[in-house]
Amino acid sequence: MGRLLLRATLGAVFVVHGTQKLFGWFGGYGPDGTGQFFESLGLRPGRRNALLAGATETGSGVLLAAGAATPAAAAGVTGMMISALATTVWKDGIRPATGEFEVLLAAAALALADEGPGPWSVDAALGQERTGAPWALGALAAGAVGTGLVLASARAAQPTAPAPATESAPATASDA
């Protein structure tokens, strides 16, 4: 029962946050407003990254709540929390008394990957439960690699500063 409660709660948190980004539900700003915020963080193009984040959160939340593809869902959740920590919470370095919520959500997802979703889950019904430390560590690694790829892509999409204008020599009579 405990894993079902944890999955349902964690899944609901991510479905809410994801649909805020995708559709503007639950007081969210939708892809355009979230995209503007992402642009301010340097996540360019903002709208595309907002859609990617919203889809990852919503999809991972649904999978976690159902107990389906649990390690993959945990990887999505973990990647989102690593991204949040890297871009907003700890963008200037790790500081005490910040990031607890994001770390807790990632740890809960990784704990589910380790322990499994439980008997009342899609994974169990299909006989596809994948549990244990290798699955949890794999989810952590996949989330971290996904974050790295997204951040590298955002850096590559940064607008380049125009080249400084060079002063030209004044025209002389011989140039005419």
N, C-alpha and C positions, 0 to 999 in steps of 0.2 A: 504493500500500500504506500510506503514511503517514497519509493521510486516513482510510482504513478503520480503522486502529489508533486514531487519535485519536477518531473517532466512536464506536467500540465502547467505548473506555475511558470517555469522557465520558458516553455514554449509560448505561453500567452504573452509574456513580457516582450519576446522578440517579434511575435506577430504584430503586436501593437506598434512597436517602434518601426518595424518594416513598412507597415501600411501607412504610417504617418508620412514616410518618405515617398512611397509609391502613389498614394491616393489623397493625401491630406486628411486622412481619417484621424479620429481621436485628437483633434486639435493640432495636427501636423501641418507642415507647409507644402507638402507635395513635392514633386520632383524639381519644380522651378525654384521655389523658395529654399529648399534644402540644397539645391545645386548652387545657389548664390552663396549660402553659408560655406559649402564645400570649397567653392572658389576662393573665399577669404582665407581658408586654411591651406591653400595651395594645391588642392585636389582638383586638377583640371583635366578634362572639362568637367565642370561641376555637375551638370545635369546627368551626364552619363554615369558619373561616380555615385550620384544620389540614387539612380535607378539600380545600379549594381548593388549598393549597400542595402537598399530596400528589398530587393529580390533575395539577397542572401539572408537577411534577417527574417523575412517572412517565410521563406522556404525552410530554413533551418529550424525556425520555431514550430512550424507545422510538423516537420519530421520528428523533432524532439517530443512534442506533445503526443504524437501517435506511437512513439517508440519504434520508428522506422529508420533504417540506415543510421543508427545511433552514432557510430564513430564519425561518419560524414557530417551529420548534423552538428556534432560537437566541434568538428573542425571549422565549420562555418561560423558558429557562435564565437569560438575562440579567436578566429581571425578578425571578426568584427570588433571584439574587445581589445585585441592588440592594436588594431588600427585606431580605435578611439583613444587609447592610452598614448600612442605615438603622435597623434595629430592634434589632440586638444588637451588632454589631461596632463601629460608629462612632456609636452613639446619642448619645454626648456629644461628637461632633466627630471629624474625621479625625485619627488618630494614627499616627505612624510605627510600623512593625513590627507592624501589625495589618491584617487583611483581605486578606493576600496570596493566600490560597487562593481566596477568593470572587472576587477580581479576576482571578486566573488562569483559573478556570473560565469566567467570563463572556468573557474575551478569547479563549479557545479556541473557544467557541461562535461568537463574532463572526467569528473567523478562518475558520471553516468556512462561515459565511454569505458571506463575501467570496470565498473560493477555491472554494467548492462542495464537495459531498460526495464527489466523485470518481467514477470510472467504475464502481466496484462499489457502486452505490447504487440505491435505488428511483427517486430523481429522475432519474438518468441513464438507467435502463432505460425510463422513461416519456417520456424526452425533455423533462423538465420542470425541468432544472437552472436555477436562478436564482442568478447569481453576480455579484460585483462590489461596489464600495464602496456604491452606492445600497442594495443589499439588506442589507449589514452595518449601515449607518447606520439603515436602516428598522427592522431588528431591535433595535438599541439604543434607538431612539426608542419603539418599541412596548413594549419591556420597561420603560422608564422611565415611560411613560404608565400601563401596567398597575400598576406599583408605586404610582404616585401615586393611582390610583383605589382600590386596596385600602387604602392608608393613610388616605385621606380617608373611606372607608366605616367603617373601624375607629374613627376619631376621632368620627364622627357617632354611632356606637353606644356611645360612652362613657357610663357611668351618670352622671346629673347628681346633684350634691350636693343634699340636701334643703334647702329654704329655711329660713333660721334662724327659730326660733320667736320670735314677738314676745311681749313681756310684756304681759299685759292689766292694765288698771287694776283695782284691787280693787273689788268690788261695793259699791255704796252703798245706803242705804235707799231712795233714789229709784228705783233700778234694779228694786226688787222689785215 
